[in-house]
């Protein structure tokens, strides 16, 4: 078996982790749909929300 082939933790499908559309968990899930189905959210969404909140605090502190 080649080094770049992984088995999706959620659906069990073999996939090439280099082509996975999952932005942060390429070595774990075949795609963002399996990531969301297994975790209930995607890491990308979680980080995007964190960045938004962090920006809000900056604006409040500058006032």
Order of alpha helices (4+ residues) and beta strands (2+ residues): beta-beta-alpha-alpha
